[in-house]
Amino acid sequence: MSQVEWIIFDKDGTIIEMDSLWMSWAKNLYLNLTENSDFEIKFTLQEFLKSIGVKDDGTSIDPTSPLAIGSIQEAETIVAYLLYQQGIAWSKGVTLARAAASLANTEQEHVTVKELPGIRQLLMTIKNNGIKMGVITADLTVRAEAHLRQLDILSLFEFVIGSDQATYSKPFPDLANVAKERYNVPLERTVMIGDSNADMLFAKNAGMQFSIGIIPKEIYPKDYLPDATKIIESYDESLVSMFIEEE
């Protein structure tokens, strides 16, 4: 196996804890929609959260759902469709959804994010071994940078690329091609680490060397990353041995 030159990380669910961040964002989106509309929203908060990917327990996110994998623009489309179903014209629904999402983004600017256990030490070990790192996320670039800056780990990465940097987000390879063109990332010597199968397919579609999926040990079933080369349950510095060519 050739030595890995780059490692690309997803952000939410891979570097930072996802549920608290995106649950609050989704709730704010709904509240903004109801408070700033001149008509009654016929779907409840619970119905909206379920349609976008919150589990029946109301406190966690389905890792295969739009809320876990999709971009903010895709979430806006779901909202617009829900509005269309209740008789609102598509053009108006899209406008309302975008306005509500924009407010939700602003309200998240000062949210406190939490890093996944072990990720900081892993990043430092990778850096110390001379392997370059970047972040490619379905989130917006500015928001992603703000989250990483808050954790004081932004400087460990060569770049952060959000879904606003290409027409199509993961699992399409467009964002990987942006990394290749802007930062000379050799995709065939690059590894993807993520928590969704969209990340795994993204790596495959972009021609990356291999992919690693993280599924925390408390999550079951563990069958939602069928396209991962390897699945891990937690971060450990020993993971770096996978990226270094043996003498």
C-alpha positions as CSV (number, residue, x, y, z in Angstrom):
1,M,0.0,0.0,0.0
2,S,1.3,3.4,-0.9
3,Q,1.9,5.9,1.9
4,V,-1.0,8.2,2.5
5,E,-0.2,11.9,1.7
6,W,-3.5,13.5,2.7
7,I,-6.4,12.7,5.1
8,I,-9.8,14.4,4.5
9,F,-12.1,14.6,7.4
10,D,-15.9,15.2,7.5
11,K,-16.8,17.6,10.3
12,D,-20.1,16.8,12.0
13,G,-20.2,13.4,13.6
14,T,-16.5,12.9,12.7
15,I,-14.7,15.8,14.4
16,I,-17.5,17.4,16.4
17,E,-20.5,15.9,18.2
18,M,-23.4,16.3,15.8
19,D,-26.7,15.8,17.6
20,S,-26.7,18.9,19.9
21,L,-25.5,21.2,17.0
22,W,-28.0,20.1,14.3
23,M,-30.9,19.4,16.6
24,S,-30.9,23.0,17.8
25,W,-30.4,24.2,14.2
26,A,-33.5,22.3,13.0
27,K,-35.6,23.5,15.9
28,N,-34.6,27.1,15.2
29,L,-35.4,26.7,11.5
30,Y,-38.9,25.5,12.4
31,L,-39.5,28.3,14.9
32,N,-38.3,30.9,12.5
33,L,-40.6,29.5,9.9
34,T,-43.7,29.7,12.2
35,E,-42.8,33.1,13.7
36,N,-42.2,34.8,10.4
37,S,-45.0,33.5,8.3
38,D,-48.3,35.2,7.7
39,F,-50.1,31.8,7.6
40,E,-50.5,28.8,9.8
41,I,-47.8,26.0,9.4
42,K,-49.8,22.8,9.4
43,F,-47.0,20.4,10.3
44,T,-45.9,20.3,14.0
45,L,-42.3,20.6,15.2
46,Q,-42.2,16.8,15.9
47,E,-43.5,16.1,12.4
48,F,-40.9,18.4,10.9
49,L,-38.0,16.9,13.0
50,K,-39.0,13.4,12.0
51,S,-39.2,14.3,8.3
52,I,-35.7,15.7,8.3
53,G,-34.1,12.9,10.3
54,V,-34.6,13.1,14.0
55,K,-35.3,9.7,15.6
56,D,-38.5,8.9,17.4
57,D,-36.8,9.5,20.7
58,G,-36.6,13.2,19.8
59,T,-33.0,13.5,21.0
60,S,-30.8,11.9,18.4
61,I,-30.3,12.0,14.6
62,D,-30.6,9.1,12.2
63,P,-27.1,8.8,10.7
64,T,-28.6,8.0,7.3
65,S,-31.0,11.0,7.2
66,P,-30.9,14.4,5.4
67,L,-30.1,16.2,8.7
68,A,-27.0,14.0,9.2
69,I,-25.8,13.8,5.6
70,G,-27.4,16.5,3.5
71,S,-26.4,20.1,3.0
72,I,-28.3,23.1,4.3
73,Q,-29.6,23.7,0.8
74,E,-31.1,20.2,0.8
75,A,-32.8,20.8,4.1
76,E,-34.3,24.0,2.7
77,T,-35.7,21.9,-0.2
78,I,-37.4,19.5,2.3
79,V,-39.0,22.5,4.1
80,A,-40.2,23.9,0.8
81,Y,-41.7,20.6,-0.1
82,L,-43.5,20.3,3.2
83,L,-44.9,23.8,2.6
84,Y,-45.9,22.9,-1.0
85,Q,-47.8,19.9,0.4
86,Q,-50.0,22.2,2.4
87,G,-50.8,24.3,-0.6
88,I,-48.1,27.0,-0.7
89,A,-46.6,27.8,-4.1
90,W,-43.2,26.3,-4.6
91,S,-41.5,29.6,-5.3
92,K,-42.9,31.1,-2.1
93,G,-42.0,27.9,-0.1
94,V,-38.4,28.1,-1.3
95,T,-38.1,31.7,-0.3
96,L,-39.6,31.1,3.2
97,A,-37.4,28.0,3.7
98,R,-34.2,29.9,2.8
99,A,-35.1,32.9,5.0
100,A,-35.8,30.5,8.0
101,A,-32.6,28.6,7.4
102,S,-30.6,31.8,7.1
103,L,-31.9,33.0,10.5
104,A,-31.1,29.6,12.0
105,N,-27.5,29.8,10.7
106,T,-27.1,33.2,12.3
107,E,-28.5,31.9,15.6
108,Q,-25.9,29.1,15.6
109,E,-23.0,31.5,15.3
110,H,-22.4,31.4,19.0
111,V,-23.2,27.8,19.7
112,T,-20.7,25.8,21.8
113,V,-19.5,22.8,19.9
114,K,-18.0,19.7,21.4
115,E,-15.2,17.6,19.9
116,L,-15.3,13.8,19.7
117,P,-13.2,11.9,22.2
118,G,-9.7,11.3,21.0
119,I,-9.9,13.4,17.8
120,R,-7.5,16.2,19.0
121,Q,-4.7,13.8,19.9
122,L,-5.2,11.9,16.6
123,L,-5.0,15.1,14.6
124,M,-1.8,16.1,16.3
125,T,-0.2,12.7,15.8
126,I,-1.2,12.8,12.1
127,K,0.3,16.2,11.8
128,N,3.5,15.2,13.5
129,N,3.9,12.3,11.0
130,G,3.9,14.7,8.1
131,I,0.5,13.9,6.6
132,K,-1.5,16.8,5.5
133,M,-5.2,17.2,6.5
134,G,-8.2,19.0,5.2
135,V,-11.9,19.1,6.0
136,I,-14.7,18.6,3.5
137,T,-18.2,19.1,4.9
138,A,-21.8,19.4,3.9
139,D,-22.0,22.5,6.2
140,L,-21.2,26.0,4.9
141,T,-17.5,26.8,4.8
142,V,-17.6,29.8,7.1
143,R,-19.6,28.0,9.7
144,A,-17.3,25.0,9.5
145,E,-14.2,27.2,10.0
146,A,-15.9,28.9,12.9
147,H,-16.5,25.6,14.6
148,L,-13.0,24.4,14.2
149,R,-11.6,27.7,15.3
150,Q,-13.7,27.5,18.4
151,L,-12.1,24.2,19.2
152,D,-8.6,25.7,18.4
153,I,-7.9,23.1,15.8
154,L,-8.4,25.0,12.6
155,S,-4.7,25.6,12.2
156,L,-4.1,21.8,11.9
157,F,-5.9,21.7,8.6
158,E,-4.6,22.9,5.2
159,F,-8.1,23.8,4.1
160,V,-11.8,23.7,4.9
161,I,-14.3,23.2,2.0
162,G,-18.0,23.4,2.6
163,S,-20.9,22.5,0.3
164,D,-21.2,26.1,-0.9
165,Q,-18.0,25.6,-2.8
166,A,-19.4,23.3,-5.5
167,T,-22.7,22.7,-7.3
168,Y,-23.1,19.2,-5.8
169,S,-22.1,18.1,-2.3
170,K,-21.2,14.6,-1.1
171,P,-21.5,11.8,-2.3
172,F,-20.7,13.5,-5.6
173,P,-16.9,14.1,-6.1
174,D,-17.2,17.8,-6.9
175,L,-15.8,19.0,-3.6
176,A,-12.9,16.6,-3.8
177,N,-12.1,18.0,-7.3
178,V,-12.1,21.5,-5.7
179,A,-9.5,20.2,-3.2
180,K,-7.5,18.7,-6.0
181,E,-7.5,21.9,-8.1
182,R,-7.0,24.4,-5.4
183,Y,-4.6,22.6,-3.1
184,N,-3.0,20.0,-5.3
185,V,-4.5,17.1,-3.3
186,P,-3.5,13.7,-5.0
187,L,-6.8,11.9,-4.5
188,E,-5.3,8.5,-5.2
189,R,-3.1,9.0,-2.1
190,T,-5.8,10.4,0.1
191,V,-8.0,8.8,2.8
192,M,-11.5,9.9,3.8
193,I,-12.7,9.7,7.4
194,G,-16.4,10.2,8.0
195,D,-19.5,9.0,9.8
196,S,-21.9,8.6,6.9
197,N,-22.1,6.4,3.8
198,A,-22.2,9.6,1.7
199,D,-18.6,10.1,3.0
200,M,-17.7,6.6,1.9
201,L,-19.2,6.9,-1.5
202,F,-17.6,10.4,-1.8
203,A,-14.2,8.8,-1.3
204,K,-15.0,6.0,-3.9
205,N,-16.4,8.4,-6.5
206,A,-13.4,10.7,-6.1
207,G,-10.9,7.9,-6.6
208,M,-9.4,8.1,-3.1
209,Q,-7.1,5.5,-1.7
210,F,-9.6,4.2,0.9
211,S,-12.1,5.3,3.4
212,I,-12.6,4.9,7.2
213,G,-16.0,5.1,8.8
214,I,-16.5,5.9,12.4
215,I,-19.6,4.4,14.2
216,P,-19.4,5.1,18.0
217,K,-19.6,1.8,20.0
218,E,-23.0,2.8,21.5
219,I,-24.7,3.1,18.1
220,Y,-26.5,0.0,16.7
221,P,-27.0,-1.4,14.2
222,K,-23.6,-0.9,12.5
223,D,-24.7,-1.7,9.0
224,Y,-25.2,1.8,7.5
225,L,-21.6,2.3,6.2
226,P,-21.5,-0.5,3.6
227,D,-19.0,1.3,1.4
228,A,-16.4,1.9,4.1
229,T,-13.1,0.2,3.6
230,K,-12.7,0.0,7.4
231,I,-15.0,0.9,10.3
232,I,-13.8,2.1,13.7
233,E,-15.7,2.7,17.0
234,S,-13.4,5.4,18.4
235,Y,-10.2,7.4,17.7
236,D,-6.8,6.1,18.8
237,E,-3.3,7.2,17.8
238,S,-2.6,3.7,16.6
239,L,-4.8,4.5,13.7
240,V,-2.0,6.4,12.2
241,S,-0.1,3.2,11.4
242,M,-2.7,2.6,8.6
243,F,-1.4,5.7,6.9
244,I,2.3,5.1,7.0
245,E,4.1,2.9,4.5
246,E,6.0,0.1,6.2
247,E,9.7,0.0,5.5
